[in-house]
C-alpha cells in the first residue's frame, strides 16, 4: 500500500511519516482494501479553486475528497482509492479562532477525509454523529500511539 504525500503549502509543517501512519491506521481499522492513495496539503487559493470547480462554491474549505476506485474486494485489480486535498491555512485559522492546536486540527481533517474515502457521509445529523464519533476514536488512537495529548 502506497501513501503519496505532497506538501504544496508553508502554513503548517507536514510530517510525511505521520500522515502515512494515520492513513494506514484508519484504512486498516476500517478494513478498506486498497493499493494507493494521494494526499495533498495545499494553499487557500488551491482549495478554493477546487471547491469552486467541483462544488460550485469558491470559498476555502478544510478538506476535499475525490474517491476514485472503490475498495477492492479480494481481487487482483489495482485500487487507487482516491485523492485528498487538505488546506493547512484553514486549520491554522480555525485553531487561532478557537484557541486549539493547528497541527491537531490538520490531523482531524486528514482523518475526516479518510473516513469519507471509507464510505462515511456527514450530510444528515445521524451521519454526522457517526462521523464525529469515528473522528474522536482515531484522534485518540493516534494520540496514544504517538504519546501526544489530544483535545
Buried (B, 14 or more C-beta within 10 A) or exposed (E): BEBBBBBEBEBBEBEBEBBBBBBBBBBEEBEBBBBBBBBBBBBBEBBBBBBEEEEEEBEBBBBBBBBBBBBBEEEEEEBBBBBBBBBBBBBBBBBEEEEBBBBBBBBBBBBBBBBBBBEBEBEEEEEEEBBEEBBBEBBEBBBEEEEEEBE
